[in-house]
Amino acid sequence: MKNLRILLYMFVAVFTLNSCTDEVDPQDTPYITFAESSMDVTFDQGGSSTQSVVIYAANITDQDRTVGIQVNGASTDVDPAAYVVPTTVTIPAGSNEAMLDINLTDVNMSPFAVQTLVVSIVADPMIYTGGDLTISVGLNCPNNGVKVKMVLGFDSWPEEVYWRLIDLDAGVIVLASNPTPAYGAYAGLANTSITIQECVNSGNYQLQIFDGYGDGGTSYVVSADGVQIANVSASSYGGSTSVDFTL
């Protein structure tokens, strides 16, 4: 009879926790979680940013509650020197909310690589915890610049390639396959592709493309801040072509 009574209590508890449709967590449950599961953070190169993260509890008590916080190292690729995450946060008595300040600094970051910082609430026998907080961290280009990405797809003769990006407003070459007009920069990269990424000022630009043999053969896909702005197929030109666009 005693075992039957215990099983009955367990059934009632499980049914109660799983029968709520309007709320994920009953209000009398010691459940603590981040207010959101993910967030995107960007800041300037050489700069820093402080993110205030809300932590909620499903119930209110008359005592302060200190909760452990930790970085999930296995899922984090941000340099440890680039962040400061407190090891605890306190939910004040009479409240169900606390604020966790996470500091981020440009250490080994790039405008062209989004890195991830994953933060967890430390498990405790006295509380139920929600999922991790995943912070995607990136950098802005300096001086409100534009992130330009160009993907070149080579045929069997990549040594025939020469290209340059002209700032039409300033009348200068801002990017090129060679410092001086010349072929051969990509010799040895037959039937491969490369990605070129750079921060440039906003303005009017022209991409000039040249092929030393005069039969094309290399494709060019250009995007600005993640949006494609030019696509030149390998068979759409002979010895040269150009594309104008505004960033």
Secondary structure in CASP SS format (residue, H / E / C, confidence):
PFRMAT SS
TARGET T0000
AUTHOR 0000-0000-0000
METHOD secondary structure of the structure
MODEL  1
M C 1.00
K H 1.00
N H 1.00
L H 1.00
R H 1.00
I H 1.00
L H 1.00
L H 1.00
Y H 1.00
M H 1.00
F H 1.00
V H 1.00
A H 1.00
V H 1.00
F H 1.00
T H 1.00
L H 1.00
N H 1.00
S C 1.00
C C 1.00
T C 1.00
D C 1.00
E C 1.00
V C 1.00
D C 1.00
P C 1.00
Q C 1.00
D C 1.00
T C 1.00
P C 1.00
Y E 1.00
I E 1.00
T E 1.00
F E 1.00
A C 1.00
E C 1.00
S C 1.00
S E 1.00
M E 1.00
D E 1.00
V E 1.00
T E 1.00
F E 1.00
D E 1.00
Q C 1.00
G C 1.00
G C 1.00
S E 1.00
S E 1.00
T E 1.00
Q E 1.00
S E 1.00
V E 1.00
V E 1.00
I E 1.00
Y E 1.00
A E 1.00
A C 1.00
N C 1.00
I C 1.00
T C 1.00
D C 1.00
Q C 1.00
D C 1.00
R E 1.00
T E 1.00
V E 1.00
G E 1.00
I E 1.00
Q E 1.00
V E 1.00
N C 1.00
G H 1.00
A H 1.00
S H 1.00
T C 1.00
D C 1.00
V C 1.00
D C 1.00
P H 1.00
A H 1.00
A H 1.00
Y E 1.00
V E 1.00
V C 1.00
P C 1.00
T C 1.00
T E 1.00
V E 1.00
T E 1.00
I E 1.00
P C 1.00
A C 1.00
G C 1.00
S C 1.00
N C 1.00
E E 1.00
A E 1.00
M E 1.00
L E 1.00
D E 1.00
I E 1.00
N E 1.00
L E 1.00
T E 1.00
D C 1.00
V C 1.00
N C 1.00
M C 1.00
S E 1.00
P C 1.00
F C 1.00
A E 1.00
V C 1.00
Q E 1.00
T E 1.00
L E 1.00
V E 1.00
V E 1.00
S E 1.00
I E 1.00
V C 1.00
A C 1.00
D E 1.00
P C 1.00
M C 1.00
I E 1.00
Y E 1.00
T E 1.00
G C 1.00
G C 1.00
D C 1.00
L E 1.00
T E 1.00
I E 1.00
S E 1.00
V E 1.00
G E 1.00
L E 1.00
N E 1.00
C C 1.00
P H 1.00
N H 1.00
N H 1.00
G C 1.00
V E 1.00
K E 1.00
V E 1.00
K E 1.00
M E 1.00
V E 1.00
L E 1.00
G E 1.00
F C 1.00
D C 1.00
S C 1.00
W C 1.00
P H 1.00
E H 1.00
E H 1.00
V E 1.00
Y E 1.00
W E 1.00
R E 1.00
L E 1.00
I E 1.00
D E 1.00
L C 1.00
D C 1.00
A C 1.00
G C 1.00
V E 1.00
I E 1.00
V E 1.00
L E 1.00
A E 1.00
S C 1.00
N C 1.00
P C 1.00
T C 1.00
P C 1.00
A C 1.00
Y C 1.00
G C 1.00
A C 1.00
Y C 1.00
A C 1.00
G C 1.00
L C 1.00
A C 1.00
N C 1.00
T C 1.00
S E 1.00
I E 1.00
T E 1.00
I E 1.00
Q E 1.00
E E 1.00
C E 1.00
V E 1.00
N C 1.00
S C 1.00
G C 1.00
N E 1.00
Y E 1.00
Q E 1.00
L E 1.00
Q E 1.00
I E 1.00
F E 1.00
D E 1.00
G C 1.00
Y C 1.00
G C 1.00
D C 1.00
G C 1.00
G C 1.00
T C 1.00
S E 1.00
Y E 1.00
V E 1.00
V E 1.00
S E 1.00
A E 1.00
D C 1.00
G C 1.00
V E 1.00
Q E 1.00
I E 1.00
A E 1.00
N E 1.00
V E 1.00
S C 1.00
A C 1.00
S C 1.00
S C 1.00
Y C 1.00
G C 1.00
G C 1.00
S E 1.00
T E 1.00
S E 1.00
V E 1.00
D E 1.00
F E 1.00
T E 1.00
L C 1.00
END
